[in-house]
Amino acid sequence: MADGYARVSGRPQAVVVHVDVGTQALGQGIHNASVGRSPVLIFAGLCPYTESGELAGSRTE
């Protein structure tokens, strides 16, 4: 959607995707935006880097 809006308006758009799978699924969209020379910014977060529960919000499984 951001790619299409950027192409019509000529204004840069921003896309925020989920970590890991969202970033992977965005691959085709990145290709389409690149080929269409669309001004699109893409952001993704980081995976939690602890798995033992020692920090708030870390994974436990």
C-alpha positions in Angstrom: 0.0 0.0 0.0 2.8 2.4 0.8 4.5 1.6 -2.5 1.3 2.4 -4.5 0.7 5.6 -2.5 4.3 6.7 -3.0 4.0 6.1 -6.7 0.8 8.2 -7.0 1.8 11.0 -4.7 5.5 11.1 -5.2 5.9 11.5 -1.4 8.1 9.0 0.6 6.1 6.5 2.7 7.3 4.5 5.7 6.6 0.8 6.4 7.0 -0.9 9.8 7.0 -4.7 9.7 7.1 -7.4 12.3 10.5 -8.9 13.2 11.7 -12.0 11.3 8.7 -13.3 9.4 7.3 -9.8 8.5 10.7 -8.7 7.2 11.0 -11.9 5.1 7.5 -11.5 3.7 8.3 -8.0 2.6 10.9 -9.2 0.1 8.6 -8.9 -2.9 7.4 -5.5 -1.8 11.0 -4.3 -1.6 11.6 -5.6 -5.1 8.5 -3.9 -6.5 9.4 -0.6 -4.8 12.9 -0.8 -6.1 11.9 -1.5 -9.7 9.3 1.3 -9.6 11.8 3.7 -8.0 9.3 4.5 -5.2 10.5 6.5 -2.2 9.6 4.0 0.5 11.4 3.7 4.0 11.3 0.3 5.6 11.8 -0.4 9.3 12.0 -3.6 11.4 12.7 -4.3 15.0 15.2 -6.6 16.6 14.6 -10.1 18.0 14.8 -10.4 21.8 18.4 -11.3 22.6 17.8 -13.2 25.8 16.0 -16.5 26.3 16.3 -17.2 30.0 13.9 -14.6 31.3 16.6 -12.4 32.9 15.2 -9.2 31.4 11.7 -7.9 31.2 10.1 -8.8 27.9 12.6 -11.6 27.0 11.5 -14.9 25.7 11.1 -17.9 28.0 10.4 -20.7 25.4 
